[in-house]
Amino acid sequence: MFHFVTTYVVTIDGSNSSYGITGTTNSVDDPKRATVKRTIEEQYRKRHPEAKHVAVVIQHIQPVDQETYYKESENFLPII
């Protein structure tokens, strides 16, 4: 069984400074991914209330083995 590590990129007001965040899911089309995207966007809007535009995009979805999946899961913080 494959697991997946998703890399999200957050850009605030179109700036060149983007933030990379990784998350883990069990399938390539996991609906949890959209929820994580929304959560990341909400947290960045709270952190940067002056921002007019916060964009969260999925940059990369990579299948990984179980060991890597659990290692990434430990490092992932769904609330920024």
N, C-alpha and C positions, 0 to 999 in steps of 0.2 A: 504494500500500500504506500502510495506516495503522499507526502505532505508538501506544503508550499510555503515559501517565504515571499511575502509581498513587500516591495519597497514603495513607499509613498513619498512624494515630494511636495513640500509646502512652499508657496511663493506668496509674499505679502506685497501688495501694491505693485506688482510687476518688477520687483527689485531683483538684482542679480544674486542676492543672498537667499538661497533656498535651504530648507531644512529637510534632511532625509530621515525617514522613520521606517522601521521594518515591523511587520506583523506576521503572524502565522495563521494558516488556515488548513483545513483537511482536504479541500478539493479546489480545482482551478476556478470553478464558478460559484464559490461559496458566497451566499447572500450576506454573510457576516462582514464581508469586505466593504460593502456600501455603508454599513453601520459604523465601522471603524473610520471610514473616510469622513463621515458626518461628525463623529466625535472629535476627530483631529481638528476639523475646521472650526467647530464650536469652541474648543479650547484655545486655539490661536486667536480667535476673535475676542475672547475674554482677556487674553494676554496683551493684545494690541488693539484696544478699543478705538484708537485713532485711524486704524487701517480702513481704507475704503473697499479694498478687494483682497480676499484671501482665497487662493486657489490650491486645492489639494488634488493631485493627479497620481494615478498609479503608474510608476515608472517601469516596474519590472516584476514579473511573477516567475519564481524559479522553483522547480521541483527539487526537493532535498530528501536525504535519508532520515530515518527516525532520530538518530543521534543529533544531527544538526538541527532538526526541528525542535527538539526539546531544549537544546542550547539557546536557540533564538527565542523560544517562548519565555525562557527565564529572563532574557534581556529586554523583552518588549514591555513597554509601559503604555497601555491603551489611553491613559489620561496623561496629557503632557503637563 
